[in-house]
Amino acid sequence: MEPLNDPDTGTSKFKSVLEVLFVSTSLGLTSFGGPIAHLGYFHNEYVKRRNWLDERSYTDLVALCQFLPGPASSQVGIGIGVMRAGVFGGIAAWIGFTLPSVLVLIFFALLARGFDMGSAGWIHGLKIVAVAIVAHAVWGMGKKLITDRNRATIALAATTITLLWQTSLSQVLIIFLAAIIGFFLYKNKTVDQLPEIHVPIKRSFAVICLIIFFGLLLLLPLLREVSSSHWIAMFDSFYRSGSLVFGGGHVVLPLLEREVVSGGWISSEDFLTGYGATQAVPGPLFTFAAYIGAVMNGWLGAAVATVAIFLPAFLLVMGALPFWTSLRRSPKIQGALHGINAAVVGILLSALYHPIWTSSILAPEDFVLACILFVMLAYWNSPSWLVVLSGVLGGVLISYL
């Protein structure tokens, strides 16, 4: 990785970092609907609109992040930031996508504890926005990735298993099995010429990131046992929660509840109130940690909790990307990716139905609004903010019908 203060390249790299920060912040302000919807927002902004990376590279990055524990959508954003502007680009992408919801949740924790937002019409409208976003993502990715009978069968199987066996383990197992199936089905297929994915970090740096990840995972519980520091215990709880989650942000909730509610750090009522608020803000669900940290220890607690729960995701993406770039050029690895990408489409389809569709489309007028928003995305090429605003206004209108 070239230093940012190189006199010949420092200015352009600084501009690239600022560009990543600006774009990711706009996504952080408008990306409602959870991790599956976030992938749709990212696809529209980074692939279709800005052409920062091609379709194949994006789906390969999504497949990698589905393999890794942690918040997949945040990891995808970090990965894109790294490809665009190096390590500082990854940091900028994370800050931009995460900070808006972190600030909102901190203020909510400090000023509006116990406020119930679950039945608001505009919240329901945001849920319908998520339906349109995910449907658009499934439709677009399916057209490009499900190109033969084998991949269609893998996607169908992934949808079926995910819906009938709804655990975090099921998603990991589906992706693993799809990789094996794709490996054998496509191992002799000629690999197309792939676009170069530029990852401006060295493998030595990647190895250091992986060592830090596993080192903290092993050492923090030991330090917690021999130390009476509340901050070490807090950092350990959030770091482990962020390290051991497969299947998206919702899976982290029982882990966090066990750590902070059973541990007596916050009440069950405060926990559930914060979860309701987190559903109403854009950005990653892992920002729920900021709310919990703020309830526990104010602004400093929010900062510690947020850094701790996201740090594993950052270390894993940095550690895996340089090796992923070379592995993806192998015919056998590409065969595995064909299987994984088909399974990801199936998992997206299952998420579209449950929980997104089942919790959002409750009446004919909900379905009508979802169709309007989908057409705005797919055919009118409306900007994300306009789709979100239309969903909010539509949800408020529906609440009065």
N, C-alpha and C positions, 0 to 999 in steps of 0.2 A: 504494500500500500504506500503510495507516494505521500509525502507529508503535505499537510494543507498549507504550510507556509512557504512552499516552493514559489519563488518569485515569478516563474513562468506560468504556473497553473493555479496558484493560490486564489486569485481573484475569481476565475471561472468556477473553481470548486466551491468557493463561498457562495457564489450566485446559485449554483446547483442546490446547495444545502438550503438556501432561503426559498428556492422554488419548491423543493420537497416540503418544507415547513408550511408554506402558503397553501399548497394543494391539499396536504393531509389535514390541515386545520379546517379547511372548507368541508372536507369529508367528516371530520370530527364534529362539526356543527350540524350536519344534515343527515348522518347515517343512522337512521332509526331502524329498529326491527330485529336486532340480534345478529349473531355471527354469520348465519346463512345469508341474510339480507346484505350484510356488509360486503360479502364476496361479490354480490351483484353490483353494489355501488362501486367497488374497486374496479371491476371489469369494465363498467361504463366509463369511468374516469381515466384509468391508467392505460387500458388497452384500446378501447374504441375511440375515445376522444383525444388523448394525448399521445398515443402510440409509443409509450415509454418502453413497452415490451410487447412481443407478439402473442397471439392466442396460445400457441403451444407452450411457450415459456411460462405464461401465466398459469395454465392448468398444471404444468409440472411443478411450479412453486406451490400451488394449492395442495397438490398431492403430497409434497414433502411436508408441508405444515400439518396436514391431516395425520401424518405419521407421528409427528412430534407431540408430546404432551404440552398443554398450555392453551391459551386463547388463539385459535387458528387464524381468525381474521386479523388480529394484531400482528401475528407473526408474518402473515402475508404482506401486510403494510410495511413492516420493518424490512423484510426481504427486498421489496421493491425500492425502498429508500436506500438500502445498501447498494443495489445494482445501479441506482441513479447517481449517488453521490458519496459512496463509501460508508465507513463506520458512522461518521457524523450525519450522513443522510439517513441512516437507519434510526439514529437517535432523534433526528428532526421529525421523521415520519411517526415515530411513537409519541413524541410530545404533542405534535399537532393533532393526531387522531384521539389522544387520550385526555389532554388537558381540559378541553371544554366541559366534558361530563364530570371530570374530577372536581373542577371548581364549583359546578352547580351542586354536586352532591355534598361537598363540604359545607357550602352555605345552607343547604337544606338541613344537614345534620345539626348545625349550630343554631339555626333560626326557626326551623319549622318541624321540630321533633313531634312525632305523633300525627302529622297531617295525613289524611287518607285521600289518595288521588285515584283510587282504583276505578271509580264509576264515572269519571269525567268523560264527556263526549269526545273531546279532542284526543284523549288517550285511545279511545276506540278507533278514531280515525287513523292514528298512527299505526295501529295493528293492521288495519286494512291496507295502508301503504306498504307494510311488510309483505302482505300477500302478493301485491302487484310486483314488488321488487324481486321476490323469490321466484315467482312464476316466470318473470322475464329472464332471470338468470338460468333457470332450468331449461327454458325454451331455447335460449341462445347457446348454452353449453351442450345441450343434447344434440342440436343440429350439427355441431362441429365434432363432437366426440363419439357419438353413437352412430357409427358409419357401417356396421355390418351386424350379422345375426348374433355372433358371439358376444360382442360388446352390449348389444341390446339385452341378451339373456343375463349377462352379469349385472347390468343396471336393474333389471327386473328383480333378480334374486336379492340384490342389495336393498331395494325398496321393501320387498316382502319381509326379509329378516329384520330390518330395522323397525318396521311397524309392529311386527308380532313379538319381537324380543327387544324391548325398549330399555336397554341398559347402556352404560358407557362402554362396557366390555364388548358389546355387540358391534359397535362401529369399528373398534380397533380390529376385531377378528375378521369382519367383512373386508376391510382394506387389506389385511394380511393375506387372506385367502384369495382375494381378487388379484393380488400381485403374483401369487403362485400360479394361478390359472392363466393369467396373461403371459407369464414367463414361459410356460410350456406351449401355449397356443401360438405365440408370435415370436418365439426365440430364433426362428430361421428366416424371419421376414427382413427384407432389406430396410435399413434405417434411412429415412429421408435426410437430406442435408438440413441440419438444424441450425437455426440462428444462434449466433454466439451470445451467451449470457455473460455479461461483463460483471465479475465480482471483484472489486478492487481491494480485496484483503488477502493476506498471505495465509497459507495453510498453517504455518507456525502459530499465527495469531488465532486461527480457528481451534487448534489443539489446546491453546491456553484457555480459551473460552470453555471448552468441554471439560477441562481439568477443574476450572473454577466451579462450573455447574455441579459436578459430582462431589467436589470437595466440600462445598457449602451444604449440599444435601446430607453428607455424612457428618460433618463437623458441628453444624448448628445444634442438632439435638444433644450432642455431647456437651457443648458449651452451656446449653440451657440447664443441663443436669448439675453441672458444677458451679453455676453462677446463679445468683439471686436477682440478676438484672431483669427488670420487666421488659426493657427494650429488646434484649436478646431473645427472650421468650416470644415476644410479639413478632420480631423479624422471622424467627424460626417457623412460627405457625403459618404466616402468610407465604413464606418461601416454599414450604412443603406443600401447601395447598396449590400454589401455582405450578409446582413441579410434577405433581402426580395426577393431574386432571387430563383425561382423554374424553373427547366428546363434546367440547364446547363449554361456554361459560356457565350454563345452568348446572352442570355437574359439580362445579366448585361449591355450590350452596350448601350441600350437606357436610362437606369438609369444613367449611368456614363456621357453620352452625355448631359443629362439634367442638371446634377450637374456641370460639368466642362466647357462645351462649352456655354450653356445658361447662366451660372454664370460668364462668361468672364475670366475664369482662363487660358484656352488655346484656340487656334483657331480651327475652324472646320478642316482646312487642316492638322494641326498637329495631331489632333485626328484620322483622317482617315489614315494618314501615319503610325501612331503607330499601328493601328488595322491591317494594312497590314503586318507590321513587326511581330506582335504577331502570325499571321498565319504561319509564317515561322520558328518559334522556337519550340522546344519541351516543354513539361510540360503544366501546366494548363493555360487556357485562362485568368484566373483572374490575371495573372502576367502582363497583360495590365496595371494594376494600377501602376506598377513600372515605366513604360514608362511615364504615365501621371504625376506621382509625380516628376520624374526627369525633365520633361519639366517645371513644375511649380517651383520647389525649389531644383533642383540638387539632390545630393545623399541623403540628409536628407529627402527631400520630397518623394523620392522613397521609403525609409525605412518606413516612416509614412504611406504612401498609401498602401504599401504591407501588413504591419501588420494589419492595420485597416480593409482591405477588407477580409483578411483570418481569423481574430480573431473570428468572429461569427461561422465559420465552425468548428474551433477547440473547442470552448466552447460547441457547440451542440453535437459533437461527444463524448466528455468527459462526458457530462451530460446524454446522452442517453444510452451509451454502458452497464453500469452495470445493468440497468433495462431491457434492451433488452435481455440479456443473460438468465434471468429467465423467461421472458414472452414467449420466443420462445419455451419453453418446454410444453406449454399449447396446448392441441389438437385444441382448437378453434383458438388460435394464429397461430398455424401451418397451419390450413386451410386457414387463411387469407394470410399467406406467400406463400402457393401454388398458390393462385390467383395472388399475387403481382409478384412472380417470372415469371409466365407465361406472365403477362403484360409487365414486363421488357424485356423479349425476343421479344415481339411484338414491343415495342418501339425501341429496338436495330435494328430490321428489318426495321422499317420505317426510322430510321436514316441512315441505310445503303443505302437506295434508295435516300432519300432526307434529307440533302443536299449533302451527301458524294458522292454517285454514280453520281447524276446529274451534279455535279460541277467538276467531275474528269474524267469520262469515256466519252470522246468526240469523239473518233475515234476508229477504230478496233485495232490499235496498242496500245491504252490505255488499252483496254480489255485484250489483249494478255499479257501485262506487269502485270496487276492485277492478272491474272491467274497464271503466273509464281511465283509471290510473295506469292500467297495463297498456292501453292504447296510447296514452300520453308518452309512455316510455318507449314502446316498441315501434310506433309509427309516426308520432309527432316529434320525436326526439326532444322532448321537453327537458329542461334542466332539473336536476334532483330537487333543488329547493322549491321549484314550482309544484312538483309532484307531491312533496311533503306538505306544502301549504294547502294544496287542494285537498289532500287527505284529511288534514286537520279541520278545514272548513266543512268538508263533507261529513265528518264525524260529528261535529257540533250540530249540523243541520239534521242529521239522522236522529240525534238525541231528542229533538223537539217534535219529531214526527209521531 
